[in-house]
């Protein structure tokens, strides 16, 4: 006999741990299977427009069933075919409400998919629904097991509103995670070091170039914030303080030069972002080692071949065509042919324009 309240509370505890964490959805499905003695549970998305029926999370089921279901049987799933014409987004019920047993057993879906796996009893919670797509939690029991009882369905109906809310939260968290990853990737493609600092000095973001440049020689990224060595901290503090009066529509504060042990300098400028909690963006540039578009990104953006990419990077670094050809081990004539292809793909007309395209981004940010 199920303890309704205990089972419901345990399921809800797991459910609200799940948004943004794929592993926790699996834990919830596993616990649901144990609580209701279900043979298999799946999150599945039916979309007639694409003809693709992904199962985003599953618990239980024999090896290979998922491949077979997604590859063909989802498209003839009798419960889904009937549901899309007869239910609303608030649906929580067992399969008998959609398709009587005698009718189900006459279908290809039952005889070729359910019956070989000994499945018969089904229940579902619809999470989202529109004119062409349904996202649902589906649960299946074997034929030898009992049908879904009223008590089983009461638990599912109690959990359903929370499940829909958790599902929406999960999608929002995943979107935010993807957005954050895209921002990080984009910042890492920039040839200038970029550090985002909160008003108290805490470093929120540092792109790959900043981490490379602020390596303790001149500048460092620490738990306390951005620091300068060799008695230069005061100059950096003044720059950061001045930047709070500079907005995005005004020139950055600075630049200042931070000396390095090697005798070279890092050029640093900064500007503040508007808002209640002011954020400062610091730009760090090494004029001796300009870094523009990375080769991999250059190749991807303009569909350059590996040979064309290598040549473009050398030309952007100030090499002449003969020098670049020698470094790449090709003839000057071959290098000229490859450079012409680079010009065509990047839509530039001279080596100076290519230098600006590939290497000019960081100079723009720090000028």
Secondary structure, DSSP 8 states (H G I E B T S, - for coil): ---HHHHHHHHHHHHHHHTT-HHHHHHHHHHHHHHHT-SEEEEEEEETTTTB--EEEEEE--TTHHHHHHHTGGGG-HHHHHHHHH--TT-EEEGGGTS-HHHHTTSHHIIIIIGGGTEEEEEEEEEEE-SSEEEEEEEEEETTS----HHHHHHHHHHHHHHHHHHHHHHHHHHHHHHHHHHHHHHHT-SSEEEEEETTS-EEEE-HHHHHH-BSSSEEEETTEEEESTT-HHHHHHHHHHHTT--TTS--EEEEEEE-TTS-EEEEEEEEE-SSS-EEEEEEE-TTS---S-HHHHHHHHT--HHHHHHHHHHHTT--HHHHHHHHT--HHHHHHHHHHHHHHHT--SHHHHHHHHHHHHHHHH-
